[in-house]
Amino acid sequence: MPLVLVKQGESVIIRKITGKDELRQHLAELGFVVNEVVTVVSEIAGNLILQVKDSRIALDKNIASRILV
């Protein structure tokens, strides 16, 4: 399921990242890689603030929908 459907406070494991190579590379540089644990800190209008590794990162809903968990 896409990351945008995960509830606030829930931790999930990334299973797949879809999209163009540039987008996947950018997300990998931010720490979004397969088998990484991601926690949804908050959600506003579909946009997410995520905890990945030791960082909090905001993603808009279009990009977050490319991350499958």
OpenMM code with the backbone's topology and positions (N, CA, C; nanometers):
from openmm import Vec3, app, unit

residues = "MET PRO LEU VAL LEU VAL LYS GLN GLY GLU SER VAL ILE ILE ARG LYS ILE THR GLY LYS ASP GLU LEU ARG GLN HIS LEU ALA GLU LEU GLY PHE VAL VAL ASN GLU VAL VAL THR VAL VAL SER GLU ILE ALA GLY ASN LEU ILE LEU GLN VAL LYS ASP SER ARG ILE ALA LEU ASP LYS ASN ILE ALA SER ARG ILE LEU VAL".split()
positions = [
    Vec3(0.0847, -0.1184, 0.0000),
    Vec3(0.0000, 0.0000, 0.0000),
    Vec3(0.0884, 0.1236, 0.0000),
    Vec3(0.0402, 0.2337, -0.0540),
    Vec3(0.1206, 0.3566, -0.0563),
    Vec3(0.1386, 0.4162, 0.0830),
    Vec3(0.2478, 0.4839, 0.1021),
    Vec3(0.2800, 0.5451, 0.2316),
    Vec3(0.1750, 0.6464, 0.2751),
    Vec3(0.1060, 0.7095, 0.1800),
    Vec3(0.0060, 0.8112, 0.2159),
    Vec3(-0.1121, 0.7521, 0.2927),
    Vec3(-0.1313, 0.6191, 0.2895),
    Vec3(-0.2426, 0.5559, 0.3598),
    Vec3(-0.2080, 0.5137, 0.5023),
    Vec3(-0.0830, 0.5310, 0.5429),
    Vec3(-0.0394, 0.4922, 0.6765),
    Vec3(-0.0862, 0.5965, 0.7783),
    Vec3(-0.1345, 0.5493, 0.8921),
    Vec3(-0.1861, 0.6387, 0.9963),
    Vec3(-0.0725, 0.7072, 1.0722),
    Vec3(-0.1044, 0.8222, 1.1285),
    Vec3(-0.0078, 0.8975, 1.2092),
    Vec3(0.0391, 0.8127, 1.3272),
    Vec3(0.1700, 0.8125, 1.3518),
    Vec3(0.2280, 0.7372, 1.4622),
    Vec3(0.2651, 0.5941, 1.4279),
    Vec3(0.2264, 0.5475, 1.3111),
    Vec3(0.2530, 0.4102, 1.2702),
    Vec3(0.3909, 0.3985, 1.2058),
    Vec3(0.4608, 0.2887, 1.2338),
    Vec3(0.5896, 0.2603, 1.1712),
    Vec3(0.5723, 0.1468, 1.0712),
    Vec3(0.6326, 0.1622, 0.9548),
    Vec3(0.6214, 0.0619, 0.8492),
    Vec3(0.7583, 0.0422, 0.7833),
    Vec3(0.7694, -0.0638, 0.7044),
    Vec3(0.8930, -0.0939, 0.6326),
    Vec3(0.8693, -0.0689, 0.4841),
    Vec3(0.9605, 0.0030, 0.4204),
    Vec3(0.9504, 0.0312, 0.2773),
    Vec3(0.9734, -0.0983, 0.1997),
    Vec3(0.8805, -0.1294, 0.1088),
    Vec3(0.8899, -0.2503, 0.0266),
    Vec3(0.9337, -0.2207, -0.1159),
    Vec3(0.8933, -0.1026, -0.1696),
    Vec3(0.9260, -0.0693, -0.3080),
    Vec3(0.9105, 0.0804, -0.3271),
    Vec3(0.9914, 0.1364, -0.4165),
    Vec3(0.9794, 0.2774, -0.4524),
    Vec3(0.9636, 0.2834, -0.6035),
    Vec3(0.8542, 0.3470, -0.6486),
    Vec3(0.8265, 0.3562, -0.7916),
    Vec3(0.8584, 0.4966, -0.8418),
    Vec3(0.8570, 0.5137, -0.9721),
    Vec3(0.8822, 0.6455, -1.0299),
    Vec3(1.0089, 0.6467, -1.1128),
    Vec3(1.0412, 0.7648, -1.1620),
    Vec3(1.1596, 0.7819, -1.2461),
    Vec3(1.2871, 0.7618, -1.1645),
    Vec3(1.3952, 0.7310, -1.2348),
    Vec3(1.5238, 0.7070, -1.1695),
    Vec3(1.5679, 0.8265, -1.0854),
    Vec3(1.5441, 0.9491, -1.1349),
    Vec3(1.5864, 1.0685, -1.0609),
    Vec3(1.5147, 1.0781, -0.9268),
    Vec3(1.3850, 1.0490, -0.9274),
    Vec3(1.3064, 1.0541, -0.8036),
    Vec3(1.3524, 0.9466, -0.7064),
    Vec3(1.3725, 0.8245, -0.7562),
    Vec3(1.4169, 0.7155, -0.6687),
    Vec3(1.5546, 0.7450, -0.6103),
    Vec3(1.6434, 0.8043, -0.6905),
    Vec3(1.7766, 0.8399, -0.6419),
    Vec3(1.7677, 0.9482, -0.5348),
    Vec3(1.6838, 1.0483, -0.5570),
    Vec3(1.6657, 1.1568, -0.4587),
    Vec3(1.6126, 1.1013, -0.3270),
    Vec3(1.5131, 1.0146, -0.3332),
    Vec3(1.4582, 0.9549, -0.2111),
    Vec3(1.5625, 0.8688, -0.1400),
    Vec3(1.6442, 0.7969, -0.2162),
    Vec3(1.7504, 0.7150, -0.1560),
    Vec3(1.8506, 0.8030, -0.0828),
    Vec3(1.8827, 0.9192, -0.1393),
    Vec3(1.9756, 1.0111, -0.0735),
    Vec3(1.9183, 1.0662, 0.0567),
    Vec3(1.7857, 1.0734, 0.0650),
    Vec3(1.7198, 1.1192, 0.1882),
    Vec3(1.7056, 1.0068, 0.2915),
    Vec3(1.7323, 0.8820, 0.2505),
    Vec3(1.7234, 0.7693, 0.3424),
    Vec3(1.6073, 0.6760, 0.3158),
    Vec3(1.5284, 0.7044, 0.2138),
    Vec3(1.4145, 0.6194, 0.1798),
    Vec3(1.4614, 0.5081, 0.0878),
    Vec3(1.4983, 0.3943, 0.1472),
    Vec3(1.5455, 0.2786, 0.0717),
    Vec3(1.4651, 0.1558, 0.1148),
    Vec3(1.4643, 0.0546, 0.0300),
    Vec3(1.3904, -0.0681, 0.0583),
    Vec3(1.4413, -0.1300, 0.1889),
    Vec3(1.3486, -0.1794, 0.2697),
    Vec3(1.3718, -0.2434, 0.4001),
    Vec3(1.4047, -0.1445, 0.5114),
    Vec3(1.3903, -0.0157, 0.4864),
    Vec3(1.4118, 0.0856, 0.5904),
    Vec3(1.2796, 0.1104, 0.6641),
    Vec3(1.2884, 0.1292, 0.7959),
    Vec3(1.1699, 0.1592, 0.8769),
    Vec3(1.1424, 0.3086, 0.8700),
    Vec3(1.0141, 0.3429, 0.8466),
    Vec3(0.9700, 0.4818, 0.8372),
    Vec3(0.8518, 0.4994, 0.9317),
    Vec3(0.8515, 0.6091, 1.0067),
    Vec3(0.7402, 0.6401, 1.0970),
    Vec3(0.6723, 0.7678, 1.0500),
    Vec3(0.5383, 0.7646, 1.0441),
    Vec3(0.4611, 0.8833, 1.0083),
    Vec3(0.4456, 0.9686, 1.1336),
    Vec3(0.5101, 1.0851, 1.1349),
    Vec3(0.5040, 1.1758, 1.2500),
    Vec3(0.3734, 1.2536, 1.2480),
    Vec3(0.3395, 1.3109, 1.1320),
    Vec3(0.2120, 1.3816, 1.1186),
    Vec3(0.1700, 1.3864, 0.9728),
    Vec3(0.0413, 1.4185, 0.9528),
    Vec3(-0.0158, 1.4239, 0.8191),
    Vec3(-0.1112, 1.5424, 0.8131),
    Vec3(-0.0926, 1.6270, 0.7117),
    Vec3(-0.1802, 1.7414, 0.6896),
    Vec3(-0.2167, 1.7447, 0.5421),
    Vec3(-0.3446, 1.7285, 0.5119),
    Vec3(-0.3952, 1.7315, 0.3733),
    Vec3(-0.3218, 1.6322, 0.2833),
    Vec3(-0.2831, 1.5175, 0.3366),
    Vec3(-0.2149, 1.4157, 0.2579),
    Vec3(-0.0640, 1.4302, 0.2549),
    Vec3(-0.0128, 1.5482, 0.2914),
    Vec3(0.1316, 1.5685, 0.2990),
    Vec3(0.1818, 1.5120, 0.4312),
    Vec3(0.3002, 1.4519, 0.4287),
    Vec3(0.3492, 1.3776, 0.5447),
    Vec3(0.4787, 1.4343, 0.5998),
    Vec3(0.4929, 1.4263, 0.7313),
    Vec3(0.6220, 1.4456, 0.7966),
    Vec3(0.6617, 1.3073, 0.8465),
    Vec3(0.7800, 1.2630, 0.8039),
    Vec3(0.8238, 1.1264, 0.8285),
    Vec3(0.9536, 1.1237, 0.9074),
    Vec3(0.9659, 1.0230, 0.9924),
    Vec3(1.0904, 0.9965, 1.0636),
    Vec3(1.1571, 0.8804, 0.9909),
    Vec3(1.2751, 0.9055, 0.9358),
    Vec3(1.3523, 0.8001, 0.8698),
    Vec3(1.4955, 0.8118, 0.9183),
    Vec3(1.5497, 0.7004, 0.9669),
    Vec3(1.6804, 0.6997, 1.0325),
    Vec3(1.6777, 0.8036, 1.1455),
    Vec3(1.7664, 0.9020, 1.1457),
    Vec3(1.7672, 1.0025, 1.2532),
    Vec3(1.7155, 1.1375, 1.2065),
    Vec3(1.6381, 1.1388, 1.0991),
    Vec3(1.5915, 1.2653, 1.0409),
    Vec3(1.4401, 1.2689, 1.0297),
    Vec3(1.3866, 1.3903, 1.0325),
    Vec3(1.2454, 1.4125, 1.0005),
    Vec3(1.2404, 1.4840, 0.8667),
    Vec3(1.1605, 1.4290, 0.7759),
    Vec3(1.1546, 1.4800, 0.6397),
    Vec3(1.0090, 1.4961, 0.5994),
    Vec3(0.9775, 1.6084, 0.5347),
    Vec3(0.8430, 1.6328, 0.4839),
    Vec3(0.8378, 1.5930, 0.3363),
    Vec3(0.7320, 1.5190, 0.2998),
    Vec3(0.7095, 1.4817, 0.1608),
    Vec3(0.5679, 1.5184, 0.1220),
    Vec3(0.5510, 1.5669, -0.0002),
    Vec3(0.4142, 1.5934, -0.0445),
    Vec3(0.3480, 1.4615, -0.0830),
    Vec3(0.2160, 1.4641, -0.0932),
    Vec3(0.1415, 1.3393, -0.1126),
    Vec3(0.1727, 1.2721, -0.2458),
    Vec3(0.2108, 1.3485, -0.3492),
    Vec3(0.2444, 1.2869, -0.4786),
    Vec3(0.3700, 1.2016, -0.4679),
    Vec3(0.4695, 1.2523, -0.3987),
    Vec3(0.5938, 1.1753, -0.3819),
    Vec3(0.5724, 1.0607, -0.2835),
    Vec3(0.5016, 1.0863, -0.1745),
    Vec3(0.4771, 0.9817, -0.0748),
    Vec3(0.3973, 0.8659, -0.1339),
    Vec3(0.3140, 0.8922, -0.2327),
    Vec3(0.2358, 0.7848, -0.2934),
    Vec3(0.3235, 0.6914, -0.3767),
    Vec3(0.4441, 0.7331, -0.4103),
    Vec3(0.5381, 0.6482, -0.4850),
    Vec3(0.6112, 0.5478, -0.3956),
    Vec3(0.6015, 0.5669, -0.2633),
    Vec3(0.6687, 0.4774, -0.1693),
    Vec3(0.5670, 0.3742, -0.1211),
    Vec3(0.5953, 0.2484, -0.1509),
    Vec3(0.5042, 0.1391, -0.1141),
    Vec3(0.5569, 0.0673, 0.0087),
    Vec3(0.4653, 0.0401, 0.1016),
    Vec3(0.5025, -0.0262, 0.2280),
    Vec3(0.4248, -0.1539, 0.2467),
] * unit.nanometer
topology = app.Topology()
chain = topology.addChain("A")
for resn in residues:
    res = topology.addResidue(resn, chain)
    for name in ("N", "CA", "C"):
        topology.addAtom(name, app.Element.getBySymbol(name[0]), res)
